[in-house]
């Protein structure tokens, strides 16, 4: 009897056990299959088939919150899938932002989602986002390493500097078999000043475009309905001109027609010691041309520049209107999107 009383007293005087970390993290009975009591992360970008502007794709969501305890650091599982729902990559990371490391196909649609996780238990999945990967550059030509992916006519390479034109009939041709309707062309140019064509009594051309078949002679290129050339005027120190035809030769600039802008003066002060970055954007509704980030020429149209194959030429060989001594480098052409069909 005394032994029984002693045993009861001993049990009643023992200290309570130290609390342990929560083990009831959730329930497998959730309709979405989640086993972790947590809010869902909310996807932020990219969404709605967003076209990427960089090769690297970064997925971003808002943080989720644990509902079973406070002060819990959640991890996040990202899934990337093809449009056919084939898993491309999944990753468990410590933050709700993650850069995809798998190799993705160019100009391809992918979907993604994310969920919080803790100690092997998974919370609810987010909604699904989607994006379209960047097209690789159609042309990516440094010209500083003594080679070119184009076809040089005359000129010479200056290692570390680029390709230099040595006559009014020098140039580099790049032929794009499928054309380019919504695109950006960029290049750097140096070693030219203002009114470079004055001694030749010519308006010299930085770049020309059109059907390759039209580049065979002066008349063919002059009358070509898809002709484009970007011009430095010889009669004004900072003058520029653009002629861009979108399938016709209407001098009034109708569609299709001859879209032409002639400027006597621009804010540009061309010096041979400067390097100028040229950027030409064109698409469904017109074109914009900028130099060193300054927009200098733009016009709208409602008829696409749809010529295929397309030749892009540094200089203008058929008119013998190329700059002499100019140095080009870092030529890049990218397709920004496909036109609606």
ABEGO torsion letter per residue (X at the ends): XAAAAAAAAAAAABBBBBBBBBABAEBAABAAGBABBBBBBBBAOBBGGBBBABABBBBBBBBBBBAABBGBBBBBBBBBBBAAGBBABBBBBABABBBBABBBBBGBBBBBBBBBBBGGBBBBBBBBBBBBBBBBBABBBAGAAGBBABBBBEEBBBBGAEBBBABAABEBBBBBAAEBABBBBBBBBBGBBBGAAAAAGBBBBABBBEBAAAAABAAAAAABAABBBBBBBAABAABBBBBBBBGBABAAGBOBBBBBBBBABBABBBBAABBBBBBBBBBAAEBBBBBGGBBABBBBBABBBBBOBBBBBBEBAAAGABBBGBBBBGBBBBBABBBBX
